[in-house]
Amino acid sequence: MPTLPLMGMAVVLAPLSVLVIGGTSAAGFALVRVTLTATHPIVRAVRARTDRVG
């Protein structure tokens, strides 16, 4: 019965893969949030300058 070890591996690895995917997406969201927060003053300054010109 070679399927039994494969099923056991799937049962063990499935939660691990969910954690890895969840952690990766959480890190990606955090990176986007930090990037937007860091660039917000630059965007505000550029918009203020273009509002004065145009």
HTML snippet that shows the backbone in 3Dmol.js (N, CA, C, O; Angstrom):
<script src="https://3Dmol.org/build/3Dmol-min.js"></script>
<div id="view" style="width:600px;height:400px;position:relative"></div>
<script>
const pdb = `
ATOM      1  N   MET A   1       0.823  -1.196   0.000  1.00  0.00           N
ATOM      2  CA  MET A   1       0.000   0.000   0.000  1.00  0.00           C
ATOM      3  C   MET A   1       0.865   1.257   0.000  1.00  0.00           C
ATOM      4  O   MET A   1       1.112   1.835   1.059  1.00  0.00           O
ATOM      5  N   PRO A   2       1.315   1.676  -1.142  1.00  0.00           N
ATOM      6  CA  PRO A   2       2.163   2.876  -1.177  1.00  0.00           C
ATOM      7  C   PRO A   2       1.387   4.170  -0.997  1.00  0.00           C
ATOM      8  O   PRO A   2       1.997   5.218  -0.784  1.00  0.00           O
ATOM      9  N   THR A   3       0.054   4.132  -1.075  1.00  0.00           N
ATOM     10  CA  THR A   3      -0.697   5.377  -0.940  1.00  0.00           C
ATOM     11  C   THR A   3      -0.786   5.853   0.503  1.00  0.00           C
ATOM     12  O   THR A   3      -0.972   7.045   0.746  1.00  0.00           O
ATOM     13  N   LEU A   4      -0.657   4.944   1.462  1.00  0.00           N
ATOM     14  CA  LEU A   4      -0.770   5.338   2.861  1.00  0.00           C
ATOM     15  C   LEU A   4       0.323   6.323   3.280  1.00  0.00           C
ATOM     16  O   LEU A   4       0.000   7.327   3.916  1.00  0.00           O
ATOM     17  N   PRO A   5       1.611   6.088   2.956  1.00  0.00           N
ATOM     18  CA  PRO A   5       2.621   7.094   3.309  1.00  0.00           C
ATOM     19  C   PRO A   5       2.390   8.420   2.596  1.00  0.00           C
ATOM     20  O   PRO A   5       2.656   9.482   3.160  1.00  0.00           O
ATOM     21  N   LEU A   6       1.899   8.367   1.363  1.00  0.00           N
ATOM     22  CA  LEU A   6       1.631   9.614   0.647  1.00  0.00           C
ATOM     23  C   LEU A   6       0.510  10.401   1.309  1.00  0.00           C
ATOM     24  O   LEU A   6       0.575  11.627   1.405  1.00  0.00           O
ATOM     25  N   MET A   7      -0.510   9.696   1.762  1.00  0.00           N
ATOM     26  CA  MET A   7      -1.598  10.371   2.462  1.00  0.00           C
ATOM     27  C   MET A   7      -1.101  10.962   3.776  1.00  0.00           C
ATOM     28  O   MET A   7      -1.492  12.067   4.152  1.00  0.00           O
ATOM     29  N   GLY A   8      -0.249  10.235   4.465  1.00  0.00           N
ATOM     30  CA  GLY A   8       0.325  10.752   5.707  1.00  0.00           C
ATOM     31  C   GLY A   8       1.160  11.993   5.478  1.00  0.00           C
ATOM     32  O   GLY A   8       1.095  12.951   6.249  1.00  0.00           O
ATOM     33  N   MET A   9       1.948  11.970   4.409  1.00  0.00           N
ATOM     34  CA  MET A   9       2.742  13.150   4.077  1.00  0.00           C
ATOM     35  C   MET A   9       1.845  14.329   3.742  1.00  0.00           C
ATOM     36  O   MET A   9       2.135  15.457   4.140  1.00  0.00           O
ATOM     37  N   ALA A  10       0.761  14.087   3.018  1.00  0.00           N
ATOM     38  CA  ALA A  10      -0.159  15.161   2.672  1.00  0.00           C
ATOM     39  C   ALA A  10      -0.805  15.748   3.911  1.00  0.00           C
ATOM     40  O   ALA A  10      -0.976  16.963   4.010  1.00  0.00           O
ATOM     41  N   VAL A  11      -1.165  14.891   4.857  1.00  0.00           N
ATOM     42  CA  VAL A  11      -1.785  15.377   6.097  1.00  0.00           C
ATOM     43  C   VAL A  11      -0.801  16.221   6.893  1.00  0.00           C
ATOM     44  O   VAL A  11      -1.188  17.207   7.520  1.00  0.00           O
ATOM     45  N   VAL A  12       0.469  15.835   6.869  1.00  0.00           N
ATOM     46  CA  VAL A  12       1.481  16.583   7.619  1.00  0.00           C
ATOM     47  C   VAL A  12       1.862  17.871   6.895  1.00  0.00           C
ATOM     48  O   VAL A  12       2.019  18.914   7.529  1.00  0.00           O
ATOM     49  N   LEU A  13       2.009  17.807   5.585  1.00  0.00           N
ATOM     50  CA  LEU A  13       2.509  18.956   4.840  1.00  0.00           C
ATOM     51  C   LEU A  13       1.443  19.993   4.498  1.00  0.00           C
ATOM     52  O   LEU A  13       1.784  21.150   4.248  1.00  0.00           O
ATOM     53  N   ALA A  14       0.176  19.621   4.478  1.00  0.00           N
ATOM     54  CA  ALA A  14      -0.875  20.572   4.114  1.00  0.00           C
ATOM     55  C   ALA A  14      -0.938  21.751   5.088  1.00  0.00           C
ATOM     56  O   ALA A  14      -0.954  22.895   4.632  1.00  0.00           O
ATOM     57  N   PRO A  15      -0.974  21.531   6.394  1.00  0.00           N
ATOM     58  CA  PRO A  15      -0.994  22.697   7.295  1.00  0.00           C
ATOM     59  C   PRO A  15       0.267  23.545   7.183  1.00  0.00           C
ATOM     60  O   PRO A  15       0.217  24.769   7.305  1.00  0.00           O
ATOM     61  N   LEU A  16       1.390  22.885   6.951  1.00  0.00           N
ATOM     62  CA  LEU A  16       2.639  23.625   6.805  1.00  0.00           C
ATOM     63  C   LEU A  16       2.594  24.521   5.577  1.00  0.00           C
ATOM     64  O   LEU A  16       3.036  25.669   5.632  1.00  0.00           O
ATOM     65  N   SER A  17       2.069  24.016   4.483  1.00  0.00           N
ATOM     66  CA  SER A  17       1.989  24.825   3.274  1.00  0.00           C
ATOM     67  C   SER A  17       1.008  25.983   3.447  1.00  0.00           C
ATOM     68  O   SER A  17       1.223  27.068   2.907  1.00  0.00           O
ATOM     69  N   VAL A  18      -0.069  25.752   4.200  1.00  0.00           N
ATOM     70  CA  VAL A  18      -1.009  26.851   4.479  1.00  0.00           C
ATOM     71  C   VAL A  18      -0.319  27.939   5.295  1.00  0.00           C
ATOM     72  O   VAL A  18      -0.519  29.128   5.046  1.00  0.00           O
ATOM     73  N   LEU A  19       0.489  27.534   6.264  1.00  0.00           N
ATOM     74  CA  LEU A  19       1.222  28.524   7.061  1.00  0.00           C
ATOM     75  C   LEU A  19       2.227  29.295   6.211  1.00  0.00           C
ATOM     76  O   LEU A  19       2.379  30.506   6.368  1.00  0.00           O
ATOM     77  N   VAL A  20       2.908  28.597   5.318  1.00  0.00           N
ATOM     78  CA  VAL A  20       3.898  29.259   4.467  1.00  0.00           C
ATOM     79  C   VAL A  20       3.209  30.243   3.534  1.00  0.00           C
ATOM     80  O   VAL A  20       3.672  31.372   3.371  1.00  0.00           O
ATOM     81  N   ILE A  21       2.108  29.827   2.920  1.00  0.00           N
ATOM     82  CA  ILE A  21       1.384  30.716   2.005  1.00  0.00           C
ATOM     83  C   ILE A  21       0.818  31.909   2.774  1.00  0.00           C
ATOM     84  O   ILE A  21       0.903  33.047   2.312  1.00  0.00           O
ATOM     85  N   GLY A  22       0.245  31.648   3.942  1.00  0.00           N
ATOM     86  CA  GLY A  22      -0.297  32.744   4.749  1.00  0.00           C
ATOM     87  C   GLY A  22       0.776  33.714   5.195  1.00  0.00           C
ATOM     88  O   GLY A  22       0.574  34.928   5.161  1.00  0.00           O
ATOM     89  N   GLY A  23       1.905  33.193   5.609  1.00  0.00           N
ATOM     90  CA  GLY A  23       3.008  34.062   6.021  1.00  0.00           C
ATOM     91  C   GLY A  23       3.569  34.870   4.876  1.00  0.00           C
ATOM     92  O   GLY A  23       3.919  36.038   5.048  1.00  0.00           O
ATOM     93  N   THR A  24       3.659  34.258   3.706  1.00  0.00           N
ATOM     94  CA  THR A  24       4.170  34.972   2.539  1.00  0.00           C
ATOM     95  C   THR A  24       3.234  36.101   2.136  1.00  0.00           C
ATOM     96  O   THR A  24       3.683  37.208   1.841  1.00  0.00           O
ATOM     97  N   SER A  25       1.930  35.822   2.125  1.00  0.00           N
ATOM     98  CA  SER A  25       0.997  36.873   1.740  1.00  0.00           C
ATOM     99  C   SER A  25       0.945  37.967   2.797  1.00  0.00           C
ATOM    100  O   SER A  25       0.807  39.141   2.455  1.00  0.00           O
ATOM    101  N   ALA A  26       1.053  37.610   4.070  1.00  0.00           N
ATOM    102  CA  ALA A  26       1.077  38.626   5.129  1.00  0.00           C
ATOM    103  C   ALA A  26       2.317  39.506   5.004  1.00  0.00           C
ATOM    104  O   ALA A  26       2.244  40.720   5.194  1.00  0.00           O
ATOM    105  N   ALA A  27       3.438  38.899   4.689  1.00  0.00           N
ATOM    106  CA  ALA A  27       4.656  39.682   4.502  1.00  0.00           C
ATOM    107  C   ALA A  27       4.537  40.591   3.285  1.00  0.00           C
ATOM    108  O   ALA A  27       5.016  41.725   3.304  1.00  0.00           O
ATOM    109  N   GLY A  28       3.906  40.100   2.241  1.00  0.00           N
ATOM    110  CA  GLY A  28       3.697  40.935   1.056  1.00  0.00           C
ATOM    111  C   GLY A  28       2.800  42.117   1.344  1.00  0.00           C
ATOM    112  O   GLY A  28       3.091  43.236   0.922  1.00  0.00           O
ATOM    113  N   PHE A  29       1.698  41.879   2.065  1.00  0.00           N
ATOM    114  CA  PHE A  29       0.810  42.982   2.429  1.00  0.00           C
ATOM    115  C   PHE A  29       1.528  43.995   3.308  1.00  0.00           C
ATOM    116  O   PHE A  29       1.357  45.202   3.137  1.00  0.00           O
ATOM    117  N   ALA A  30       2.333  43.507   4.249  1.00  0.00           N
ATOM    118  CA  ALA A  30       3.074  44.410   5.123  1.00  0.00           C
ATOM    119  C   ALA A  30       4.079  45.235   4.329  1.00  0.00           C
ATOM    120  O   ALA A  30       4.258  46.424   4.593  1.00  0.00           O
ATOM    121  N   LEU A  31       4.730  44.612   3.365  1.00  0.00           N
ATOM    122  CA  LEU A  31       5.696  45.331   2.538  1.00  0.00           C
ATOM    123  C   LEU A  31       5.014  46.428   1.722  1.00  0.00           C
ATOM    124  O   LEU A  31       5.534  47.539   1.615  1.00  0.00           O
ATOM    125  N   VAL A  32       3.859  46.118   1.151  1.00  0.00           N
ATOM    126  CA  VAL A  32       3.122  47.126   0.394  1.00  0.00           C
ATOM    127  C   VAL A  32       2.692  48.270   1.304  1.00  0.00           C
ATOM    128  O   VAL A  32       2.788  49.438   0.928  1.00  0.00           O
ATOM    129  N   ARG A  33       2.222  47.934   2.491  1.00  0.00           N
ATOM    130  CA  ARG A  33       1.774  48.977   3.428  1.00  0.00           C
ATOM    131  C   ARG A  33       2.927  49.888   3.846  1.00  0.00           C
ATOM    132  O   ARG A  33       2.774  51.109   3.885  1.00  0.00           O
ATOM    133  N   VAL A  34       4.073  49.299   4.157  1.00  0.00           N
ATOM    134  CA  VAL A  34       5.245  50.099   4.547  1.00  0.00           C
ATOM    135  C   VAL A  34       5.704  50.968   3.383  1.00  0.00           C
ATOM    136  O   VAL A  34       6.064  52.129   3.577  1.00  0.00           O
ATOM    137  N   THR A  35       5.691  50.415   2.184  1.00  0.00           N
ATOM    138  CA  THR A  35       6.118  51.177   1.017  1.00  0.00           C
ATOM    139  C   THR A  35       5.189  52.356   0.763  1.00  0.00           C
ATOM    140  O   THR A  35       5.649  53.464   0.490  1.00  0.00           O
ATOM    141  N   LEU A  36       3.880  52.121   0.851  1.00  0.00           N
ATOM    142  CA  LEU A  36       2.927  53.217   0.644  1.00  0.00           C
ATOM    143  C   LEU A  36       3.073  54.281   1.724  1.00  0.00           C
ATOM    144  O   LEU A  36       2.992  55.476   1.436  1.00  0.00           O
ATOM    145  N   THR A  37       3.286  53.857   2.954  1.00  0.00           N
ATOM    146  CA  THR A  37       3.464  54.813   4.046  1.00  0.00           C
ATOM    147  C   THR A  37       4.726  55.636   3.846  1.00  0.00           C
ATOM    148  O   THR A  37       4.732  56.839   4.107  1.00  0.00           O
ATOM    149  N   ALA A  38       5.790  55.000   3.387  1.00  0.00           N
ATOM    150  CA  ALA A  38       7.059  55.698   3.204  1.00  0.00           C
ATOM    151  C   ALA A  38       7.001  56.674   2.030  1.00  0.00           C
ATOM    152  O   ALA A  38       7.625  57.734   2.079  1.00  0.00           O
ATOM    153  N   THR A  39       6.267  56.334   0.988  1.00  0.00           N
ATOM    154  CA  THR A  39       6.237  57.204  -0.192  1.00  0.00           C
ATOM    155  C   THR A  39       5.125  58.242  -0.133  1.00  0.00           C
ATOM    156  O   THR A  39       5.051  59.107  -1.006  1.00  0.00           O
ATOM    157  N   HIS A  40       4.262  58.178   0.871  1.00  0.00           N
ATOM    158  CA  HIS A  40       3.138  59.114   0.949  1.00  0.00           C
ATOM    159  C   HIS A  40       3.586  60.574   1.011  1.00  0.00           C
ATOM    160  O   HIS A  40       3.001  61.398   0.306  1.00  0.00           O
ATOM    161  N   PRO A  41       4.589  60.944   1.812  1.00  0.00           N
ATOM    162  CA  PRO A  41       5.027  62.350   1.814  1.00  0.00           C
ATOM    163  C   PRO A  41       5.564  62.808   0.463  1.00  0.00           C
ATOM    164  O   PRO A  41       5.378  63.962   0.076  1.00  0.00           O
ATOM    165  N   ILE A  42       6.227  61.908  -0.252  1.00  0.00           N
ATOM    166  CA  ILE A  42       6.758  62.265  -1.576  1.00  0.00           C
ATOM    167  C   ILE A  42       5.609  62.513  -2.545  1.00  0.00           C
ATOM    168  O   ILE A  42       5.619  63.490  -3.293  1.00  0.00           O
ATOM    169  N   VAL A  43       4.632  61.632  -2.528  1.00  0.00           N
ATOM    170  CA  VAL A  43       3.482  61.788  -3.416  1.00  0.00           C
ATOM    171  C   VAL A  43       2.737  63.069  -3.079  1.00  0.00           C
ATOM    172  O   VAL A  43       2.307  63.786  -3.982  1.00  0.00           O
ATOM    173  N   ARG A  44       2.579  63.367  -1.801  1.00  0.00           N
ATOM    174  CA  ARG A  44       1.876  64.587  -1.391  1.00  0.00           C
ATOM    175  C   ARG A  44       2.628  65.825  -1.873  1.00  0.00           C
ATOM    176  O   ARG A  44       2.007  66.780  -2.340  1.00  0.00           O
ATOM    177  N   ALA A  45       3.962  65.819  -1.765  1.00  0.00           N
ATOM    178  CA  ALA A  45       4.752  66.960  -2.208  1.00  0.00           C
ATOM    179  C   ALA A  45       4.652  67.141  -3.723  1.00  0.00           C
ATOM    180  O   ALA A  45       4.535  68.266  -4.209  1.00  0.00           O
ATOM    181  N   VAL A  46       4.697  66.039  -4.463  1.00  0.00           N
ATOM    182  CA  VAL A  46       4.600  66.139  -5.922  1.00  0.00           C
ATOM    183  C   VAL A  46       3.221  66.649  -6.322  1.00  0.00           C
ATOM    184  O   VAL A  46       3.109  67.477  -7.227  1.00  0.00           O
ATOM    185  N   ARG A  47       2.184  66.173  -5.669  1.00  0.00           N
ATOM    186  CA  ARG A  47       0.830  66.636  -5.987  1.00  0.00           C
ATOM    187  C   ARG A  47       0.667  68.113  -5.667  1.00  0.00           C
ATOM    188  O   ARG A  47       0.038  68.846  -6.430  1.00  0.00           O
ATOM    189  N   ALA A  48       1.222  68.557  -4.552  1.00  0.00           N
ATOM    190  CA  ALA A  48       1.134  69.968  -4.185  1.00  0.00           C
ATOM    191  C   ALA A  48       1.853  70.833  -5.210  1.00  0.00           C
ATOM    192  O   ALA A  48       1.385  71.917  -5.559  1.00  0.00           O
ATOM    193  N   ARG A  49       2.974  70.352  -5.684  1.00  0.00           N
ATOM    194  CA  ARG A  49       3.738  71.123  -6.676  1.00  0.00           C
ATOM    195  C   ARG A  49       2.993  71.185  -8.000  1.00  0.00           C
ATOM    196  O   ARG A  49       2.946  72.238  -8.635  1.00  0.00           O
ATOM    197  N   THR A  50       2.409  70.067  -8.423  1.00  0.00           N
ATOM    198  CA  THR A  50       1.695  70.071  -9.696  1.00  0.00           C
ATOM    199  C   THR A  50       0.393  70.855  -9.597  1.00  0.00           C
ATOM    200  O   THR A  50      -0.069  71.406 -10.596  1.00  0.00           O
ATOM    201  N   ASP A  51      -0.212  70.916  -8.403  1.00  0.00           N
ATOM    202  CA  ASP A  51      -1.422  71.728  -8.237  1.00  0.00           C
ATOM    203  C   ASP A  51      -1.091  73.203  -8.380  1.00  0.00           C
ATOM    204  O   ASP A  51      -1.895  73.960  -8.926  1.00  0.00           O
ATOM    205  N   ARG A  52       0.069  73.629  -7.905  1.00  0.00           N
ATOM    206  CA  ARG A  52       0.457  75.041  -8.040  1.00  0.00           C
ATOM    207  C   ARG A  52       0.776  75.402  -9.483  1.00  0.00           C
ATOM    208  O   ARG A  52       0.455  76.494  -9.952  1.00  0.00           O
ATOM    209  N   VAL A  53       1.423  74.451 -10.187  1.00  0.00           N
ATOM    210  CA  VAL A  53       1.834  74.730 -11.568  1.00  0.00           C
ATOM    211  C   VAL A  53       0.621  74.715 -12.485  1.00  0.00           C
ATOM    212  O   VAL A  53       0.432  75.624 -13.293  1.00  0.00           O
ATOM    213  N   GLY A  54      -0.189  73.690 -12.357  1.00  0.00           N
ATOM    214  CA  GLY A  54      -1.292  73.519 -13.281  1.00  0.00           C
ATOM    215  C   GLY A  54      -2.513  74.162 -12.763  1.00  0.00           C
ATOM    216  O   GLY A  54      -3.556  74.120 -13.414  1.00  0.00           O
TER     217      GLY A  54
END
`;
const viewer = $3Dmol.createViewer("view");
viewer.addModel(pdb, "pdb");
viewer.setStyle({}, {cartoon: {color: "spectrum"}});
viewer.zoomTo();
viewer.render();
</script>
